[in-house]
Amino acid sequence: MRPICSLSIALALAVTAATAQAEPRTVTLDVQGMYCAVCPLTVSRALKKVPGVIEAKASYPDKSATVTYDDAKTRIDELVKATAGAGYPSAPRSSK
């Protein structure tokens, strides 16, 4: 096998291994602008459109959204931007 082929294979395996080790993250966003029972649907839909979001659940009574996401594909500020773009400004409450 040529040295370049060996290097390419080793690099591909390293990238695959690094990707496989990524763990989902969860953040809870405060979404104080929700004022009715339909608002969480809009917030959840906006969050689910963000690449890397695995799951998004919004709660009207709690005025919050809990989002599970791949931190290799998105960041919390992108989630906040998505809710704001849907008309519901948010801020991170806590993350794990």
C-alpha positions as CSV (number, residue, x, y, z in Angstrom):
1,M,0.0,0.0,0.0
2,R,1.3,3.5,-0.8
3,P,2.1,5.8,2.1
4,I,-0.5,8.4,0.9
5,C,-3.2,5.7,0.9
6,S,-2.3,4.6,4.4
7,L,-2.4,8.2,5.6
8,S,-5.8,8.8,4.0
9,I,-7.2,5.7,5.6
10,A,-5.8,6.7,9.0
11,L,-7.2,10.2,8.7
12,A,-10.6,8.9,7.7
13,L,-10.7,6.5,10.7
14,A,-9.6,9.4,13.1
15,V,-12.4,11.6,11.8
16,T,-14.9,8.8,12.1
17,A,-13.8,8.0,15.7
18,A,-14.0,11.7,16.7
19,T,-17.5,12.0,15.3
20,A,-18.7,8.9,17.0
21,Q,-17.6,10.2,20.4
22,A,-19.7,13.4,20.2
23,E,-22.4,13.4,22.8
24,P,-25.7,15.2,22.6
25,R,-26.1,18.3,24.8
26,T,-29.3,19.6,26.4
27,V,-30.1,23.2,27.2
28,T,-33.2,24.8,28.6
29,L,-34.1,28.1,27.2
30,D,-36.3,30.7,29.0
31,V,-38.9,31.8,26.5
32,Q,-40.9,34.5,28.4
33,G,-42.8,35.8,25.4
34,M,-45.1,32.8,25.0
35,Y,-48.6,33.9,25.8
36,C,-50.9,31.1,24.7
37,A,-51.0,27.3,24.3
38,V,-50.2,27.5,20.6
39,C,-46.9,29.4,21.1
40,P,-44.9,26.3,22.0
41,L,-45.7,24.8,18.6
42,T,-44.1,27.8,16.9
43,V,-41.0,27.7,19.2
44,S,-40.5,23.9,18.8
45,R,-40.8,24.1,15.0
46,A,-38.3,27.0,14.8
47,L,-35.8,25.0,16.9
48,K,-36.3,21.8,14.9
49,K,-35.2,23.6,11.8
50,V,-31.8,24.3,13.2
51,P,-29.3,21.8,11.8
52,G,-28.0,19.6,14.7
53,V,-31.2,19.8,16.8
54,I,-32.2,16.3,17.8
55,E,-35.3,17.1,19.9
56,A,-37.1,20.3,20.9
57,K,-40.0,20.6,23.4
58,A,-41.5,23.9,24.4
59,S,-43.7,24.4,27.4
60,Y,-46.2,27.2,27.8
61,P,-46.8,26.9,31.5
62,D,-43.0,26.8,32.2
63,K,-42.2,29.5,29.6
64,S,-39.3,27.4,28.5
65,A,-38.0,25.1,25.7
66,T,-35.7,22.1,26.3
67,V,-33.5,21.3,23.3
68,T,-31.2,18.3,22.8
69,Y,-28.7,19.1,20.1
70,D,-25.4,18.0,18.6
71,D,-22.8,20.5,19.7
72,A,-20.6,19.7,16.7
73,K,-23.4,21.0,14.4
74,T,-24.9,23.9,16.3
75,R,-24.4,26.2,19.2
76,I,-26.7,27.7,21.9
77,D,-26.6,31.1,20.2
78,E,-28.0,29.5,17.1
79,L,-30.9,28.1,19.1
80,V,-31.5,31.5,20.7
81,K,-31.4,33.1,17.2
82,A,-34.0,30.6,15.9
83,T,-36.5,31.4,18.6
84,A,-36.0,35.1,18.2
85,G,-36.5,34.8,14.5
86,A,-39.8,33.1,15.2
87,G,-40.8,36.1,17.4
88,Y,-39.9,34.6,20.7
89,P,-36.7,35.9,22.2
90,S,-35.0,33.4,24.6
91,A,-32.0,33.0,26.8
92,P,-30.3,29.9,28.1
93,R,-31.4,28.9,31.6
94,S,-29.0,25.9,32.1
95,S,-27.1,23.4,30.1
96,K,-25.7,19.9,30.7
